[in-house]
Amino acid sequence: MADLAIGITAILSFWRELAFKAAAVCAASVFLLGDAVGHVRQMVIVGNFAPGNAGLPFYMDIVCPLLAIALVFVSKANANKRKRLPLNLP
């Protein structure tokens, strides 16, 4: 159900302002980074290095949130630049 909620929030964020997008990224990042912690615990405590635990899902649980957070900061910086640009009207 959490995946469904995050997916619906992400779809809704297409039509919303940057603050809503940032909140959606925050929620998804907390979920995915928490998943990554669970993967690490499984690797350390149980020794579960199966491809579904220590492979691509683990790496994507780290890379995707970090990339999304970086993109929110880039979007915010670009939005601030656009506000400061003078209009060159003829």
Helices and strands as residue ranges (DSSP letters): H 2-13, H 18-41, I 42-46, H 51-54, H 56-84
